[in-house]
Amino acid sequence: MNKTDEQLLNNVLDNNIHEADSYNVRKNGKSIDRKTNPYIDIISKEDCSGIDIYVKENTLFGIIDIPVIITDSGLTDVVYNDFHIGKNSNVIIVAGCGVHNTDRHDSVHDGIHRFYLEENSKVKYIEKHYGSGKGTGKKILNPVTEITMKKGSSMTIDSTQIEGVDKTLRVTKAILDEATTLVINEKIKTYKDQYAKTEFVVTLNGENASCHVTSRSVATDNSYQEFTSNV
């Protein structure tokens, strides 16, 4: 990685990636670095672009980093990442995306993240989006998060669009089983002519299932934001 890559990582990660228990770094559509351990495994998909992350039962306080960086102008990167969270486990997942565009062609990242939480598991999911570069090409990020939660599981999502993203469609869908808890905290900043749309669709599909959604936004200049929540 070069200095630009390191700058992007510093903006989307809260920690030093090499201190994480397991990680996968994706750059310009390809995995360039990976670390696993006996409790958290990462396997490349064979049928499409992306990875499967497996967290074994009873894994406690594991940290998983899966950042994406894009520096090629004109690239459209689509990735499917599936997280299989074992029973009684407790992990932190950091999935930031940084795009640096210095040319006239649009750079696009579509990240589809699917979470499968087994009984009594717990996940804190941190996602940061950041764009840089003075090119006329747009920096476009379209994250999709799909969550399936089994009995007694809980998940907290802290999602932040820091700056520099020209256009984004952010979709979160979740199905909650009995006695589950989903907390979503979203922060979005837009300026100039940027566009951001957020959609939440959450189904409380069991007794004592609960969801708390908070969205805080700052929109300046001619930028536009739209928020839809259906629980």
Order of alpha helices (4+ residues) and beta strands (2+ residues): alpha-beta-beta-beta-beta-beta-beta-beta-beta-beta-beta-beta-beta-beta-beta-beta-beta-beta-beta
